[in-house]
Amino acid sequence: MLGEKLKELRLAAGLTLSELAKQTELSIAYLSNIEREATSPTINNLFKICGALKVDITALLSNTNLPKVVVRKAERKEVFHTNSHIKYELTTEGTQSLKGVCITIPEDYSEEVVSMGHSRDEFGIITEGCMSMTLDDQEYLLEPGDSIFIAKDTRHRYRRVGEGPCVSYWTFVRPDTTNEIVLDGLEF
């Protein structure tokens, strides 16, 4: 389903797989496998693809354009699991100006997740476990109840530290552009 949406967006943008590969620095074979649902993209690669397609990642992954006031924990839409079993779930749905994501890093995973930065400011709060967050070259140890602001385009990396899983919630403003894409009734 995600692969199909990405293919539709690529075609709507008038890009070939080769052109998208050049823009994202990902191989044509890898992008083709994503579109055919033969593999799932990593979060970093999905951000690269969405950047090249000028699509907001959370809007891409939500499935409704109607504002939803309450999103029950049991009803959250799981964006995807990475190979490391990190789980990303949408905590908002629809066209609200704020978007939210819950990231759960299991206790058996302590590798680092790297991001080259996003096109919007982000605010996160740790609710369970501990996280090491490095912004550029400054490392912060975050415990339950701690929050962090990440300015747009800031390179960052994070990992779970200590015992147990790490759960964090992230909020950011949906991009306000006139070039938003509507796909399957979803505003991106």
Secondary structure, DSSP 8 states (H G I E B T S, - for coil): -HHHHHHHHHHHTT--HHHHHHHHT--HHHHHHHHTTSS---HHHHHHHHHHHT--HHHHH----S--S---GGG-EEEEE-TT--EEEES--SS-SEEEEEEEE-TT----EEE---SS-EEEEEEESEEEEEETTEEEEE-TT-EEEE-TT--EEEEEESSS-EEEEEEEE----TT--EETTEE-
